[in-house]
């Protein structure tokens, strides 16, 4: 009986064990299958991400040459810092920054009590000298008539004539002193030296003003004539002989490069600076509507051409490494070679390459800093190289 009752229990236990083992085996198989799929997916993803995709372009020849673009700062055609000629306290000012002014227009007024008192004293001295001169004159005339009657000696007449001439000299000196002080008193009114715009006011009512240009703190105003403006640029010696007075120049603001203003070359220094090896060039830029501001940083494109046979690349292909500038060149098999290059003239958005690449090279645009020699890359559709500019025929 005991053998009969234990047999079903044993069978159930064996079945339960087999079921558990089977489930464990199934779980192990599922885990291995999932890991296999994940490993393959990771391998595929790694292979995909390991590929470096790059955009390439080709250098261009200079064609008829690239115009030279040089930086500069706009200045008023006439600029002046106005100082006081008379010392005193500022009573009032009539013009503030940005105000247009006319030549001779009042800018400020200074009170100078010392000068006023000196003028009163000088006028009194002039009256005294005039009285002495009148007395010396009448005395000299009287002694002259007495000499004609032989009533006095020639020595006495000479003394009276000399006294008269001395009195005349004293009166002239007194009159000159009065004239000087009146002129100095006239400097109490500070006026504009020419038509223009007030660009700076450095004083206020009550300030003590010292005469002369004793420093920046003594300056009262700055005035600039802003139509036209002038611009100085420095042309490298290699292009200096191409600069012609009267030629048109395109001037553009850095913050708004799409808008161009027309200027012209007014004059050159006609000499190369031995320190910088450049030629100073003055450009006049008309500014009738005041769109350009004095002191603005601009770029001027001069109608002179670089080397026509030069190889030119965009500046965004350059890699700057400790050993020197490099350009990433891609061969037919997709391998990268970091070619050392020699840079020439910088044209702003493009740069001249003297050696290292030619017009048939395929170069990487915006190369990553991690790009290394021998890397394999995949090419995206190539960008069209910029067309070389055409010069004048």
Buried (B, 14 or more C-beta within 10 A) or exposed (E): EEEEEEEEEEEEEEEEEEEEEEEEEEEEEEEEEEEEEEEEEEEEEEEEEEEBEBEBBBBBBBBBBBBBBBEBBBBBBBBBBBBBBBBBEBEEBEBEEEBEBEEEBBBBBBBBEEBBEBBEEBBEBBEEBBEBBEEBBEBBEEBBEBBEEEEBEEEEBEBBBEBBEEBBEBBEEBBEBBEEBEEBBEBBEBBBBBBBBBBEBBBEEEBEBBBEEEEEEBBBBBBBBBBBBBBBBBBBEEBBEBBEEEBEBBBBBEEEEEEEBEBBBBEBBEEBEEEEEBBBBBBBBEBEEEEBBBEBEBBBBBBBBBBEEBBBBBEEBBBEEEEEBBBBBBEEEBEBBBBEBEBBBEBBEBBBBEEBBEEEBBBBBEBEEEBEEEBEBEEEEEEEBBEBBEBEE
